[in-house]
Amino acid sequence: MMKNFISTQSWSRSQLQDILDFARSLKENPYQPLLKNKSVAMLFFNPSLRTKTSFEIGISELQGTAVILQPGKDAWPIEFKDNIEMNGDEEEHVKEVAQVLSSYCDCIAIRAFPAFEDWSVDRTDHVINSFAQYATVPVVNMETIEHPCQELAHILTLQEHYGDLQGKDYLLTWTYHPKPLNTAVANSSLLIASKFGMNVKLLCPSEDYLLDERYINAASKNCLSEGTSFSVTHDIESAYSGAEIVYAKSWGSLVHYGNLPAELNCRKDFKHFIVDEQKMGMTNNAVFSHCLPLRRNVKATDAVMDADYCLAVKEAANRKHVQKSMLTKIL
Ligand code: CP
């Protein structure tokens, strides 16, 4: 059966653990012909450093072929709406694009961030779901409104540090950034930390920065079935107190979504959510991580980023291994 990798919620914990275990063996033995004669079309609607590099190099280490396309730049702009007279900028429809790429390639991977205009539209994840609808090969999420490849790298890195993660105290904290950013990594953080049996706390400055109920509910449900706890707080001290893992991300308010002046006015009061040594000092000797890219001394201080407990670079390095493992499993 064809298996997409769009959301980890469609994969069981044991299936994900299989991917992580195989990623560890690929770290030891990176060059194997596991993707020989296989090809992956990678479509980037948004910029990337880690995702692009780690996929392309990883695929070549397994003797596969990666083709990188940027629709609207080096490939034709694509229309996603149905029943539309295409007299705008778009030159072809996702129906043809997905079928044509399926005829050349064994997998289609997509990076498509939300449009930041209307969350009720963006939350349907229409771009990647359209590819999944019309493609006849597996579709992989390279970050849309979730970032499942980052989730795998995050958990592998934490398992390398702690071993078993069951019952660990995990904090996802909102942190300041001058612009509203995608909620994908935050959504993903809740999904994967709860799935892997941790007690999950979400710290955000106010109700305006709560994540979509889909992810809050999924994390609550995962925690319930794992016998762990899930909570939301706006209080920095109680959130950091006793945490064993601190994961930071900045994201845009869903309340002010598409209203930049209101958003900027709201977030200007929350610069103190920066991750610093004082906050890390309240934890239970916690490790810190972030998906990167990260603005130093805005999202986290130099002291935090340069500390031994900062796993952000190790997590980025693990992207390559987990993606190689995941592609091997689905192809
Ligand atoms: N973390 C991450 O996906 O990095 P890039 O945006 O550079 O790919």
py3Dmol code that shows the C-alpha trace and the ligand (Angstrom):
import py3Dmol

protein = """\
ATOM      1  CA  MET A   1       0.000   0.000   0.000  1.00  0.00           C
ATOM      2  CA  MET A   2       1.298   3.494  -0.861  1.00  0.00           C
ATOM      3  CA  LYS A   3       2.271   5.364   2.281  1.00  0.00           C
ATOM      4  CA  ASN A   4       2.577   9.126   2.426  1.00  0.00           C
ATOM      5  CA  PHE A   5       4.630  10.907   5.082  1.00  0.00           C
ATOM      6  CA  ILE A   6       2.515  14.017   5.617  1.00  0.00           C
ATOM      7  CA  SER A   7       1.719  13.854   9.328  1.00  0.00           C
ATOM      8  CA  THR A   8       3.169  11.667  12.070  1.00  0.00           C
ATOM      9  CA  GLN A   9      -0.389  11.341  13.393  1.00  0.00           C
ATOM     10  CA  SER A  10      -0.971   8.816  10.564  1.00  0.00           C
ATOM     11  CA  TRP A  11       1.936   6.698  11.844  1.00  0.00           C
ATOM     12  CA  SER A  12       2.017   4.653  15.021  1.00  0.00           C
ATOM     13  CA  ARG A  13       4.679   5.193  17.659  1.00  0.00           C
ATOM     14  CA  SER A  14       6.229   1.790  16.822  1.00  0.00           C
ATOM     15  CA  GLN A  15       6.341   2.605  13.079  1.00  0.00           C
ATOM     16  CA  LEU A  16       8.057   5.903  13.874  1.00  0.00           C
ATOM     17  CA  GLN A  17      10.446   4.130  16.246  1.00  0.00           C
ATOM     18  CA  ASP A  18      11.359   1.738  13.399  1.00  0.00           C
ATOM     19  CA  ILE A  19      12.305   4.788  11.293  1.00  0.00           C
ATOM     20  CA  LEU A  20      14.378   6.184  14.178  1.00  0.00           C
ATOM     21  CA  ASP A  21      16.126   2.847  14.824  1.00  0.00           C
ATOM     22  CA  PHE A  22      17.030   2.466  11.169  1.00  0.00           C
ATOM     23  CA  ALA A  23      18.239   6.092  11.100  1.00  0.00           C
ATOM     24  CA  ARG A  24      20.698   5.188  13.864  1.00  0.00           C
ATOM     25  CA  SER A  25      22.054   2.311  11.787  1.00  0.00           C
ATOM     26  CA  LEU A  26      22.335   4.611   8.735  1.00  0.00           C
ATOM     27  CA  LYS A  27      24.381   7.001  10.857  1.00  0.00           C
ATOM     28  CA  GLU A  28      26.881   4.182  11.393  1.00  0.00           C
ATOM     29  CA  ASN A  29      26.790   3.011   7.777  1.00  0.00           C
ATOM     30  CA  PRO A  30      25.677   5.983   5.644  1.00  0.00           C
ATOM     31  CA  TYR A  31      26.526   4.836   2.115  1.00  0.00           C
ATOM     32  CA  GLN A  32      24.205   2.055   0.914  1.00  0.00           C
ATOM     33  CA  PRO A  33      22.422   1.541  -2.440  1.00  0.00           C
ATOM     34  CA  LEU A  34      18.984   1.592  -0.798  1.00  0.00           C
ATOM     35  CA  LEU A  35      17.506   4.190  -3.183  1.00  0.00           C
ATOM     36  CA  LYS A  36      19.321   2.987  -6.301  1.00  0.00           C
ATOM     37  CA  ASN A  37      17.162   3.714  -9.388  1.00  0.00           C
ATOM     38  CA  LYS A  38      14.766   5.732  -7.204  1.00  0.00           C
ATOM     39  CA  SER A  39      14.103   9.423  -7.660  1.00  0.00           C
ATOM     40  CA  VAL A  40      12.480  12.151  -5.577  1.00  0.00           C
ATOM     41  CA  ALA A  41      11.000  15.388  -6.956  1.00  0.00           C
ATOM     42  CA  MET A  42      11.417  18.056  -4.280  1.00  0.00           C
ATOM     43  CA  LEU A  43       9.165  21.104  -4.718  1.00  0.00           C
ATOM     44  CA  PHE A  44      10.105  24.182  -2.707  1.00  0.00           C
ATOM     45  CA  PHE A  45       7.518  26.952  -2.580  1.00  0.00           C
ATOM     46  CA  ASN A  46       9.570  28.568   0.234  1.00  0.00           C
ATOM     47  CA  PRO A  47      13.264  28.970   1.149  1.00  0.00           C
ATOM     48  CA  SER A  48      15.288  26.334   2.961  1.00  0.00           C
ATOM     49  CA  LEU A  49      18.843  25.627   4.057  1.00  0.00           C
ATOM     50  CA  ARG A  50      18.624  22.401   6.133  1.00  0.00           C
ATOM     51  CA  THR A  51      15.755  20.637   4.385  1.00  0.00           C
ATOM     52  CA  LYS A  52      17.067  21.141   0.878  1.00  0.00           C
ATOM     53  CA  THR A  53      20.648  20.177   1.721  1.00  0.00           C
ATOM     54  CA  SER A  54      19.897  17.223   3.986  1.00  0.00           C
ATOM     55  CA  PHE A  55      17.411  15.649   1.549  1.00  0.00           C
ATOM     56  CA  GLU A  56      19.587  16.140  -1.516  1.00  0.00           C
ATOM     57  CA  ILE A  57      22.794  14.850   0.094  1.00  0.00           C
ATOM     58  CA  GLY A  58      20.976  12.050   1.918  1.00  0.00           C
ATOM     59  CA  ILE A  59      19.315  10.774  -1.261  1.00  0.00           C
ATOM     60  CA  SER A  60      22.655  10.796  -3.106  1.00  0.00           C
ATOM     61  CA  GLU A  61      24.313   8.860  -0.233  1.00  0.00           C
ATOM     62  CA  LEU A  62      21.724   6.113  -0.888  1.00  0.00           C
ATOM     63  CA  GLN A  63      22.410   6.308  -4.655  1.00  0.00           C
ATOM     64  CA  GLY A  64      19.049   7.890  -5.471  1.00  0.00           C
ATOM     65  CA  THR A  65      18.353  10.997  -7.553  1.00  0.00           C
ATOM     66  CA  ALA A  66      16.853  14.229  -6.216  1.00  0.00           C
ATOM     67  CA  VAL A  67      15.352  16.876  -8.512  1.00  0.00           C
ATOM     68  CA  ILE A  68      14.806  20.269  -6.868  1.00  0.00           C
ATOM     69  CA  LEU A  69      12.098  22.506  -8.325  1.00  0.00           C
ATOM     70  CA  GLN A  70      10.905  25.963  -7.237  1.00  0.00           C
ATOM     71  CA  PRO A  71       7.472  26.533  -8.793  1.00  0.00           C
ATOM     72  CA  GLY A  72       7.140  30.116  -9.961  1.00  0.00           C
ATOM     73  CA  LYS A  73      10.948  30.473 -10.197  1.00  0.00           C
ATOM     74  CA  ASP A  74      12.628  27.671 -12.138  1.00  0.00           C
ATOM     75  CA  ALA A  75       9.381  25.722 -12.748  1.00  0.00           C
ATOM     76  CA  TRP A  76       5.942  26.913 -13.902  1.00  0.00           C
ATOM     77  CA  PRO A  77       3.660  28.492 -11.305  1.00  0.00           C
ATOM     78  CA  ILE A  78       0.932  26.039 -10.262  1.00  0.00           C
ATOM     79  CA  GLU A  79      -2.831  26.532  -9.809  1.00  0.00           C
ATOM     80  CA  PHE A  80      -4.497  24.649  -6.931  1.00  0.00           C
ATOM     81  CA  LYS A  81      -8.114  25.863  -7.119  1.00  0.00           C
ATOM     82  CA  ASP A  82     -10.663  23.603  -8.794  1.00  0.00           C
ATOM     83  CA  ASN A  83     -13.089  24.669 -11.528  1.00  0.00           C
ATOM     84  CA  ILE A  84     -11.229  27.888 -12.243  1.00  0.00           C
ATOM     85  CA  GLU A  85     -10.577  29.749 -15.457  1.00  0.00           C
ATOM     86  CA  MET A  86      -6.794  29.974 -15.314  1.00  0.00           C
ATOM     87  CA  ASN A  87      -6.182  33.482 -16.587  1.00  0.00           C
ATOM     88  CA  GLY A  88      -3.897  34.588 -13.710  1.00  0.00           C
ATOM     89  CA  ASP A  89      -0.146  33.924 -13.336  1.00  0.00           C
ATOM     90  CA  GLU A  90      -0.441  30.147 -12.947  1.00  0.00           C
ATOM     91  CA  GLU A  91       0.538  28.174 -16.044  1.00  0.00           C
ATOM     92  CA  GLU A  92      -0.548  24.655 -15.081  1.00  0.00           C
ATOM     93  CA  HIS A  93      -2.788  22.834 -12.623  1.00  0.00           C
ATOM     94  CA  VAL A  94      -1.697  20.570  -9.780  1.00  0.00           C
ATOM     95  CA  LYS A  95      -3.717  17.762 -11.420  1.00  0.00           C
ATOM     96  CA  GLU A  96      -1.267  17.626 -14.331  1.00  0.00           C
ATOM     97  CA  VAL A  97       1.827  18.478 -12.260  1.00  0.00           C
ATOM     98  CA  ALA A  98       1.226  15.654  -9.771  1.00  0.00           C
ATOM     99  CA  GLN A  99       0.519  13.105 -12.497  1.00  0.00           C
ATOM    100  CA  VAL A 100       3.491  14.119 -14.652  1.00  0.00           C
ATOM    101  CA  LEU A 101       5.948  14.076 -11.734  1.00  0.00           C
ATOM    102  CA  SER A 102       4.517  10.690 -10.685  1.00  0.00           C
ATOM    103  CA  SER A 103       5.356   9.370 -14.131  1.00  0.00           C
ATOM    104  CA  TYR A 104       9.026  10.392 -13.758  1.00  0.00           C
ATOM    105  CA  CYS A 105       9.700  10.036 -10.025  1.00  0.00           C
ATOM    106  CA  ASP A 106       9.088   7.580  -7.179  1.00  0.00           C
ATOM    107  CA  CYS A 107       8.230  10.228  -4.597  1.00  0.00           C
ATOM    108  CA  ILE A 108       7.102  13.869  -4.460  1.00  0.00           C
ATOM    109  CA  ALA A 109       8.256  15.997  -1.523  1.00  0.00           C
ATOM    110  CA  ILE A 110       6.646  19.375  -0.817  1.00  0.00           C
ATOM    111  CA  ARG A 111       7.549  22.493   1.154  1.00  0.00           C
ATOM    112  CA  ALA A 112       4.591  24.873   1.103  1.00  0.00           C
ATOM    113  CA  PHE A 113       4.143  27.319   3.966  1.00  0.00           C
ATOM    114  CA  PRO A 114       0.737  28.835   4.705  1.00  0.00           C
ATOM    115  CA  ALA A 115      -0.282  32.016   2.893  1.00  0.00           C
ATOM    116  CA  PHE A 116      -0.829  33.849   6.242  1.00  0.00           C
ATOM    117  CA  GLU A 117      -4.118  35.368   5.031  1.00  0.00           C
ATOM    118  CA  ASP A 118      -6.899  33.141   6.348  1.00  0.00           C
ATOM    119  CA  TRP A 119      -6.157  30.354   8.832  1.00  0.00           C
ATOM    120  CA  SER A 120      -9.445  28.600   8.048  1.00  0.00           C
ATOM    121  CA  VAL A 121      -8.037  28.104   4.521  1.00  0.00           C
ATOM    122  CA  ASP A 122      -4.407  27.453   5.499  1.00  0.00           C
ATOM    123  CA  ARG A 123      -5.382  24.819   8.071  1.00  0.00           C
ATOM    124  CA  THR A 124      -6.701  22.609   5.238  1.00  0.00           C
ATOM    125  CA  ASP A 125      -3.080  22.195   4.031  1.00  0.00           C
ATOM    126  CA  HIS A 126      -4.479  22.372   0.523  1.00  0.00           C
ATOM    127  CA  VAL A 127      -1.202  22.341  -1.440  1.00  0.00           C
ATOM    128  CA  ILE A 128       0.242  19.095  -0.098  1.00  0.00           C
ATOM    129  CA  ASN A 129      -3.160  17.438   0.124  1.00  0.00           C
ATOM    130  CA  SER A 130      -3.784  18.267  -3.549  1.00  0.00           C
ATOM    131  CA  PHE A 131      -0.511  16.582  -4.462  1.00  0.00           C
ATOM    132  CA  ALA A 132      -1.490  13.584  -2.337  1.00  0.00           C
ATOM    133  CA  GLN A 133      -4.864  13.469  -4.097  1.00  0.00           C
ATOM    134  CA  TYR A 134      -3.517  13.476  -7.654  1.00  0.00           C
ATOM    135  CA  ALA A 135      -0.080  11.822  -7.331  1.00  0.00           C
ATOM    136  CA  THR A 136       0.325   8.081  -7.810  1.00  0.00           C
ATOM    137  CA  VAL A 137       3.556   7.974  -5.797  1.00  0.00           C
ATOM    138  CA  PRO A 138       4.131   8.689  -2.063  1.00  0.00           C
ATOM    139  CA  VAL A 139       4.076  12.340  -0.973  1.00  0.00           C
ATOM    140  CA  VAL A 140       6.415  13.644   1.734  1.00  0.00           C
ATOM    141  CA  ASN A 141       5.933  16.769   3.859  1.00  0.00           C
ATOM    142  CA  MET A 142       9.043  18.984   3.969  1.00  0.00           C
ATOM    143  CA  GLU A 143       7.064  21.553   6.060  1.00  0.00           C
ATOM    144  CA  THR A 144       3.593  22.862   5.469  1.00  0.00           C
ATOM    145  CA  ILE A 145       1.471  23.399   8.591  1.00  0.00           C
ATOM    146  CA  GLU A 146       3.339  20.503  10.208  1.00  0.00           C
ATOM    147  CA  HIS A 147       7.008  19.536   9.936  1.00  0.00           C
ATOM    148  CA  PRO A 148       7.172  15.764  10.443  1.00  0.00           C
ATOM    149  CA  CYS A 149      10.803  15.384   9.289  1.00  0.00           C
ATOM    150  CA  GLN A 150      11.840  17.872  11.989  1.00  0.00           C
ATOM    151  CA  GLU A 151       9.827  15.828  14.496  1.00  0.00           C
ATOM    152  CA  LEU A 152      11.819  12.695  13.679  1.00  0.00           C
ATOM    153  CA  ALA A 153      15.141  14.521  14.017  1.00  0.00           C
ATOM    154  CA  HIS A 154      13.975  16.065  17.290  1.00  0.00           C
ATOM    155  CA  ILE A 155      13.030  12.730  18.835  1.00  0.00           C
ATOM    156  CA  LEU A 156      16.165  10.959  17.577  1.00  0.00           C
ATOM    157  CA  THR A 157      18.307  13.692  19.156  1.00  0.00           C
ATOM    158  CA  LEU A 158      16.442  13.485  22.461  1.00  0.00           C
ATOM    159  CA  GLN A 159      16.680   9.687  22.497  1.00  0.00           C
ATOM    160  CA  GLU A 160      20.423   9.916  21.846  1.00  0.00           C
ATOM    161  CA  HIS A 161      20.701  12.201  24.873  1.00  0.00           C
ATOM    162  CA  TYR A 162      18.237  10.626  27.311  1.00  0.00           C
ATOM    163  CA  GLY A 163      17.465   7.122  26.016  1.00  0.00           C
ATOM    164  CA  ASP A 164      13.856   6.382  26.923  1.00  0.00           C
ATOM    165  CA  LEU A 165      11.698   9.526  26.831  1.00  0.00           C
ATOM    166  CA  GLN A 166       8.661   8.069  28.627  1.00  0.00           C
ATOM    167  CA  GLY A 167       7.544  10.379  31.436  1.00  0.00           C
ATOM    168  CA  LYS A 168      10.072  13.150  30.693  1.00  0.00           C
ATOM    169  CA  ASP A 169       8.895  16.714  31.361  1.00  0.00           C
ATOM    170  CA  TYR A 170       8.763  18.518  28.017  1.00  0.00           C
ATOM    171  CA  LEU A 171       8.225  22.248  27.559  1.00  0.00           C
ATOM    172  CA  LEU A 172       7.333  23.873  24.235  1.00  0.00           C
ATOM    173  CA  THR A 173       7.800  27.604  24.672  1.00  0.00           C
ATOM    174  CA  TRP A 174       6.766  30.410  22.350  1.00  0.00           C
ATOM    175  CA  THR A 175       9.644  32.807  21.857  1.00  0.00           C
ATOM    176  CA  TYR A 176       9.881  36.279  20.388  1.00  0.00           C
ATOM    177  CA  HIS A 177      10.597  37.058  16.725  1.00  0.00           C
ATOM    178  CA  PRO A 178       9.900  40.387  15.010  1.00  0.00           C
ATOM    179  CA  LYS A 179       7.577  38.731  12.483  1.00  0.00           C
ATOM    180  CA  PRO A 180       4.744  36.208  12.781  1.00  0.00           C
ATOM    181  CA  LEU A 181       6.079  32.797  11.716  1.00  0.00           C
ATOM    182  CA  ASN A 182       4.533  29.488  10.697  1.00  0.00           C
ATOM    183  CA  THR A 183       3.000  27.364  13.463  1.00  0.00           C
ATOM    184  CA  ALA A 184       4.217  24.124  11.809  1.00  0.00           C
ATOM    185  CA  VAL A 185       7.116  23.256  14.114  1.00  0.00           C
ATOM    186  CA  ALA A 186       5.089  24.144  17.204  1.00  0.00           C
ATOM    187  CA  ASN A 187       2.192  21.961  16.012  1.00  0.00           C
ATOM    188  CA  SER A 188       4.667  19.179  15.308  1.00  0.00           C
ATOM    189  CA  SER A 189       6.380  19.557  18.658  1.00  0.00           C
ATOM    190  CA  LEU A 190       3.078  18.934  20.455  1.00  0.00           C
ATOM    191  CA  LEU A 191       2.253  15.938  18.276  1.00  0.00           C
ATOM    192  CA  ILE A 192       5.561  14.139  18.642  1.00  0.00           C
ATOM    193  CA  ALA A 193       6.336  14.901  22.299  1.00  0.00           C
ATOM    194  CA  SER A 194       2.902  13.626  23.303  1.00  0.00           C
ATOM    195  CA  LYS A 195       3.161  10.577  21.042  1.00  0.00           C
ATOM    196  CA  PHE A 196       6.488   9.591  22.596  1.00  0.00           C
ATOM    197  CA  GLY A 197       5.112   9.533  26.125  1.00  0.00           C
ATOM    198  CA  MET A 198       6.281  12.819  27.580  1.00  0.00           C
ATOM    199  CA  ASN A 199       4.454  15.155  29.979  1.00  0.00           C
ATOM    200  CA  VAL A 200       3.871  18.109  27.671  1.00  0.00           C
ATOM    201  CA  LYS A 201       3.532  21.763  28.652  1.00  0.00           C
ATOM    202  CA  LEU A 202       2.782  24.537  26.177  1.00  0.00           C
ATOM    203  CA  LEU A 203       3.940  28.006  27.246  1.00  0.00           C
ATOM    204  CA  CYS A 204       2.670  30.968  25.219  1.00  0.00           C
ATOM    205  CA  PRO A 205       2.270  34.642  26.183  1.00  0.00           C
ATOM    206  CA  SER A 206      -1.543  34.807  26.039  1.00  0.00           C
ATOM    207  CA  GLU A 207      -4.613  33.091  24.617  1.00  0.00           C
ATOM    208  CA  ASP A 208      -3.892  34.943  21.356  1.00  0.00           C
ATOM    209  CA  TYR A 209      -0.940  32.587  20.817  1.00  0.00           C
ATOM    210  CA  LEU A 210      -2.720  29.288  21.428  1.00  0.00           C
ATOM    211  CA  LEU A 211      -2.190  26.771  18.661  1.00  0.00           C
ATOM    212  CA  ASP A 212      -5.007  25.348  16.554  1.00  0.00           C
ATOM    213  CA  GLU A 213      -7.375  23.132  18.544  1.00  0.00           C
ATOM    214  CA  ARG A 214      -6.593  20.258  16.168  1.00  0.00           C
ATOM    215  CA  TYR A 215      -3.068  20.074  17.616  1.00  0.00           C
ATOM    216  CA  ILE A 216      -4.055  20.848  21.202  1.00  0.00           C
ATOM    217  CA  ASN A 217      -6.685  18.107  21.056  1.00  0.00           C
ATOM    218  CA  ALA A 218      -4.371  15.605  19.362  1.00  0.00           C
ATOM    219  CA  ALA A 219      -1.652  16.206  21.965  1.00  0.00           C
ATOM    220  CA  SER A 220      -4.167  15.911  24.829  1.00  0.00           C
ATOM    221  CA  LYS A 221      -5.449  12.646  23.369  1.00  0.00           C
ATOM    222  CA  ASN A 222      -1.940  11.262  22.848  1.00  0.00           C
ATOM    223  CA  CYS A 223      -1.049  12.143  26.460  1.00  0.00           C
ATOM    224  CA  LEU A 224      -4.241  10.545  27.735  1.00  0.00           C
ATOM    225  CA  SER A 225      -3.459   7.291  25.959  1.00  0.00           C
ATOM    226  CA  GLU A 226       0.162   7.395  27.197  1.00  0.00           C
ATOM    227  CA  GLY A 227      -0.904   8.114  30.797  1.00  0.00           C
ATOM    228  CA  THR A 228       0.988  11.424  30.784  1.00  0.00           C
ATOM    229  CA  SER A 229      -0.099  15.034  31.300  1.00  0.00           C
ATOM    230  CA  PHE A 230      -0.800  17.897  28.929  1.00  0.00           C
ATOM    231  CA  SER A 231      -1.147  21.508  30.060  1.00  0.00           C
ATOM    232  CA  VAL A 232      -1.130  25.057  28.735  1.00  0.00           C
ATOM    233  CA  THR A 233       0.265  27.983  30.713  1.00  0.00           C
ATOM    234  CA  HIS A 234       1.136  31.642  30.251  1.00  0.00           C
ATOM    235  CA  ASP A 235       3.345  31.712  33.353  1.00  0.00           C
ATOM    236  CA  ILE A 236       7.065  31.539  32.544  1.00  0.00           C
ATOM    237  CA  GLU A 237       8.315  30.460  35.965  1.00  0.00           C
ATOM    238  CA  SER A 238       5.940  27.541  36.481  1.00  0.00           C
ATOM    239  CA  ALA A 239       6.466  26.427  32.872  1.00  0.00           C
ATOM    240  CA  TYR A 240      10.254  26.202  33.113  1.00  0.00           C
ATOM    241  CA  SER A 241      10.263  24.811  36.641  1.00  0.00           C
ATOM    242  CA  GLY A 242      11.324  21.127  36.553  1.00  0.00           C
ATOM    243  CA  ALA A 243      11.402  20.888  32.742  1.00  0.00           C
ATOM    244  CA  GLU A 244      13.860  18.315  31.337  1.00  0.00           C
ATOM    245  CA  ILE A 245      13.497  19.394  27.708  1.00  0.00           C
ATOM    246  CA  VAL A 246      12.928  22.962  26.487  1.00  0.00           C
ATOM    247  CA  TYR A 247      11.963  23.351  22.835  1.00  0.00           C
ATOM    248  CA  ALA A 248      11.492  26.913  21.575  1.00  0.00           C
ATOM    249  CA  LYS A 249       9.648  28.254  18.565  1.00  0.00           C
ATOM    250  CA  SER A 250       8.108  31.544  17.584  1.00  0.00           C
ATOM    251  CA  TRP A 251       4.780  31.551  15.774  1.00  0.00           C
ATOM    252  CA  GLY A 252       2.109  33.957  14.639  1.00  0.00           C
ATOM    253  CA  SER A 253      -1.151  34.443  16.506  1.00  0.00           C
ATOM    254  CA  LEU A 254      -4.091  32.647  14.928  1.00  0.00           C
ATOM    255  CA  VAL A 255      -6.364  35.348  16.417  1.00  0.00           C
ATOM    256  CA  HIS A 256      -4.567  38.100  14.476  1.00  0.00           C
ATOM    257  CA  TYR A 257      -3.898  35.902  11.442  1.00  0.00           C
ATOM    258  CA  GLY A 258      -3.730  37.988   8.254  1.00  0.00           C
ATOM    259  CA  ASN A 259      -3.745  41.249  10.274  1.00  0.00           C
ATOM    260  CA  LEU A 260      -0.070  42.210  10.498  1.00  0.00           C
ATOM    261  CA  PRO A 261      -0.465  45.557  12.358  1.00  0.00           C
ATOM    262  CA  ALA A 262      -2.563  43.883  15.107  1.00  0.00           C
ATOM    263  CA  GLU A 263      -0.109  41.009  15.351  1.00  0.00           C
ATOM    264  CA  LEU A 264       2.954  43.260  15.625  1.00  0.00           C
ATOM    265  CA  ASN A 265       1.236  45.408  18.222  1.00  0.00           C
ATOM    266  CA  CYS A 266       0.414  42.310  20.247  1.00  0.00           C
ATOM    267  CA  ARG A 267       3.845  40.647  20.157  1.00  0.00           C
ATOM    268  CA  LYS A 268       5.892  43.734  20.987  1.00  0.00           C
ATOM    269  CA  ASP A 269       5.110  43.184  24.688  1.00  0.00           C
ATOM    270  CA  PHE A 270       6.482  39.646  24.703  1.00  0.00           C
ATOM    271  CA  LYS A 271      10.201  40.071  23.989  1.00  0.00           C
ATOM    272  CA  HIS A 272      10.907  38.703  27.470  1.00  0.00           C
ATOM    273  CA  PHE A 273       9.901  35.215  26.276  1.00  0.00           C
ATOM    274  CA  ILE A 274      13.452  34.910  24.890  1.00  0.00           C
ATOM    275  CA  VAL A 275      15.141  31.723  26.161  1.00  0.00           C
ATOM    276  CA  ASP A 276      17.993  32.780  28.451  1.00  0.00           C
ATOM    277  CA  GLU A 277      20.245  31.304  31.130  1.00  0.00           C
ATOM    278  CA  GLN A 278      18.010  32.530  33.935  1.00  0.00           C
ATOM    279  CA  LYS A 279      15.023  30.601  32.574  1.00  0.00           C
ATOM    280  CA  MET A 280      17.138  27.513  31.813  1.00  0.00           C
ATOM    281  CA  GLY A 281      18.357  27.747  35.431  1.00  0.00           C
ATOM    282  CA  MET A 282      14.807  27.066  36.664  1.00  0.00           C
ATOM    283  CA  THR A 283      14.680  23.705  34.860  1.00  0.00           C
ATOM    284  CA  ASN A 284      15.703  20.236  35.976  1.00  0.00           C
ATOM    285  CA  ASN A 285      19.055  20.423  34.135  1.00  0.00           C
ATOM    286  CA  ALA A 286      17.133  20.604  30.853  1.00  0.00           C
ATOM    287  CA  VAL A 287      18.458  20.288  27.336  1.00  0.00           C
ATOM    288  CA  PHE A 288      17.429  23.002  24.891  1.00  0.00           C
ATOM    289  CA  SER A 289      16.670  22.731  21.201  1.00  0.00           C
ATOM    290  CA  HIS A 290      15.242  24.663  18.279  1.00  0.00           C
ATOM    291  CA  CYS A 291      14.574  23.646  14.667  1.00  0.00           C
ATOM    292  CA  LEU A 292      16.711  26.518  13.247  1.00  0.00           C
ATOM    293  CA  PRO A 293      17.039  29.029  11.665  1.00  0.00           C
ATOM    294  CA  LEU A 294      17.282  31.065  14.882  1.00  0.00           C
ATOM    295  CA  ARG A 295      17.938  34.781  15.461  1.00  0.00           C
ATOM    296  CA  ARG A 296      20.479  34.902  18.298  1.00  0.00           C
ATOM    297  CA  ASN A 297      19.664  37.198  21.200  1.00  0.00           C
ATOM    298  CA  VAL A 298      16.110  37.534  19.911  1.00  0.00           C
ATOM    299  CA  LYS A 299      14.741  33.979  20.236  1.00  0.00           C
ATOM    300  CA  ALA A 300      17.502  32.615  22.481  1.00  0.00           C
ATOM    301  CA  THR A 301      20.645  34.183  23.921  1.00  0.00           C
ATOM    302  CA  ASP A 302      24.202  33.441  22.834  1.00  0.00           C
ATOM    303  CA  ALA A 303      24.795  31.783  26.204  1.00  0.00           C
ATOM    304  CA  VAL A 304      21.947  29.309  25.611  1.00  0.00           C
ATOM    305  CA  MET A 305      22.889  28.612  22.002  1.00  0.00           C
ATOM    306  CA  ASP A 306      26.561  28.039  22.920  1.00  0.00           C
ATOM    307  CA  ALA A 307      25.843  25.916  26.009  1.00  0.00           C
ATOM    308  CA  ASP A 308      26.608  22.179  26.083  1.00  0.00           C
ATOM    309  CA  TYR A 309      22.908  21.562  26.730  1.00  0.00           C
ATOM    310  CA  CYS A 310      21.940  23.116  23.354  1.00  0.00           C
ATOM    311  CA  LEU A 311      21.128  20.282  20.916  1.00  0.00           C
ATOM    312  CA  ALA A 312      19.968  22.440  17.976  1.00  0.00           C
ATOM    313  CA  VAL A 313      22.895  21.657  15.674  1.00  0.00           C
ATOM    314  CA  LYS A 314      22.772  17.934  16.514  1.00  0.00           C
ATOM    315  CA  GLU A 315      19.044  17.976  15.729  1.00  0.00           C
ATOM    316  CA  ALA A 316      19.710  19.648  12.367  1.00  0.00           C
ATOM    317  CA  ALA A 317      22.399  17.047  11.577  1.00  0.00           C
ATOM    318  CA  ASN A 318      19.966  14.248  12.379  1.00  0.00           C
ATOM    319  CA  ARG A 319      17.567  15.515   9.703  1.00  0.00           C
ATOM    320  CA  LYS A 320      19.658  13.755   7.072  1.00  0.00           C
ATOM    321  CA  HIS A 321      19.641  10.375   8.831  1.00  0.00           C
ATOM    322  CA  VAL A 322      15.935  10.279   9.663  1.00  0.00           C
ATOM    323  CA  GLN A 323      14.919  11.392   6.172  1.00  0.00           C
ATOM    324  CA  LYS A 324      17.110   8.703   4.563  1.00  0.00           C
ATOM    325  CA  SER A 325      15.480   6.152   6.836  1.00  0.00           C
ATOM    326  CA  MET A 326      11.938   7.416   6.171  1.00  0.00           C
ATOM    327  CA  LEU A 327      12.460   7.447   2.384  1.00  0.00           C
ATOM    328  CA  THR A 328      13.869   3.915   2.473  1.00  0.00           C
ATOM    329  CA  LYS A 329      10.775   2.755   4.389  1.00  0.00           C
ATOM    330  CA  ILE A 330       8.204   4.390   2.089  1.00  0.00           C
ATOM    331  CA  LEU A 331       9.970   3.580  -1.185  1.00  0.00           C
TER     332      LEU A 331
END
"""
ligand_1 = """\
8
CP
N 14.454 23.458 10.171
C 14.320 23.623 8.835
O 13.419 23.031 8.219
O 15.282 24.376 8.262
P 15.186 25.012 6.794
O 14.013 25.937 6.782
O 16.499 25.701 6.574
O 14.992 23.880 5.811
"""
view = py3Dmol.view(width=600, height=400)
view.addModel(protein, "pdb")
view.setStyle({"model": 0}, {"cartoon": {"style": "trace"}})
view.addModel(ligand_1, "xyz")
view.setStyle({"model": 1}, {"stick": {}})
view.zoomTo()
view.show()
